[in-house]
């Protein structure tokens, strides 16, 4: 059973950098057949894909966030991380960690973590 | 980027009656390999999304057969044959033919 769990600060100040971590169990983030990444959802709004990474090669960012977002992995802990710089109120959202196969929708999701940007 | 447009925004339905959601892509979702990468997800209140259907009409294991998907090219439909109380939530279409992955705006299914 694949499980994902996000962790990070619930509150970030404007202009600061958000750092989130996702711990994966039941699958390896080094798998050659799985993408790992992040999707977010502002309160009461729709879903926005942020980034997907295939460990064996290939990282894809949403063009609207590419300049501010960075995904990384820690294989020793089977974790992936997201950094998002220059946070504004518009970045307030629930951030989901997810897994997907090539050309297929995410099939495993974390429960999500709400990040609020406020001074 | 491929823009996904869903209609309607909201769908009030009587229990036991059918519901239908449409999704239109700004360009064909047919890949050069012949597959069409259109997915449907359900998001119940307070929960993360859940994949229901992939490649237009393939139900994920455990999804009730009252859910069905159809369509081709740029026009797709999710149908619920008889809505049950547990079907309340927001439904999203998602294209996974190419990056960036893009979602429709969502359709809220609620009980009348």
Interface residues (C-beta under 8 A of the other chain):
Chain A: X46 X47 X48 X49 X52 X60 X61 X62 X63 X96 X100 X103 X104 X105 X106 X107 X109 X110 X111 X112
Chain B: X1 X31 X35 X37 X39 X41 X48 X49 X50 X51 X54 X55 X60 X92 X94 X96 X97 X99 X100 X101 X102 X103 X104 X105 X106
